[in-house]
């Protein structure tokens, strides 16, 4: 999976702002700031936000995405890096008609962030 929103020295301010918004979403799902992991139940709360399910992705898919992403990591729960990877997967499923992965991811993060 691509990690398009992880910041590095070559990223512009818009991408860093998007990263910051995604990190805020992670903290809200965790229930507190500076939390290292979220559980499957916390992650599945994303599906309750408006426009976060459609014919391509249901609430049950969130559990599958969580398990697949965590299985590929060295952790037993989802950390922030896994969270970004999962967001990319969700964005591709939600906005499959669009072609640009970054655009899909931006739309997803802005949608959720604006509902916090």
MOWORA-V218820 format. One record per pair of residues at least 6 apart in sequence whose C-alpha atoms are under 8 Angstrom apart, sorted by the first residue. I is the first residue (numbers start at 1). GAP is how many residues later the second one is. Records with the same first field share a line. If there is no record, write none. Layout:
I->GAP  GAP
This chain:
1->84  87
2->83  86
3->81  82  85
4->98
5->10  11  13  14  79  97
6->10  13  78
7->8  9  12
18->88  91
21->88  89  92
22->62  87  91
23->57
24->89
25->87  88  91
26->12  54  57
27->6  7  8
29->9  13  14  16  17
30->7  8  9  12
36->43  44
37->40  41  42  43
38->39  40  41
39->38  39
40->23  26  27  37  38
43->19  20  23
44->15  18  19
46->6  66
47->6  11  12  15
49->63  66
50->62
51->60
52->42
53->6  41
54->40
56->37  38
57->33  36  37
65->21  24
66->12  20
69->9  13  16  17
70->6  7  8  12
73->9
87->18  21
88->13  16  17
91->10  13  14  16  17
92->9  12  13
95->9
98->6
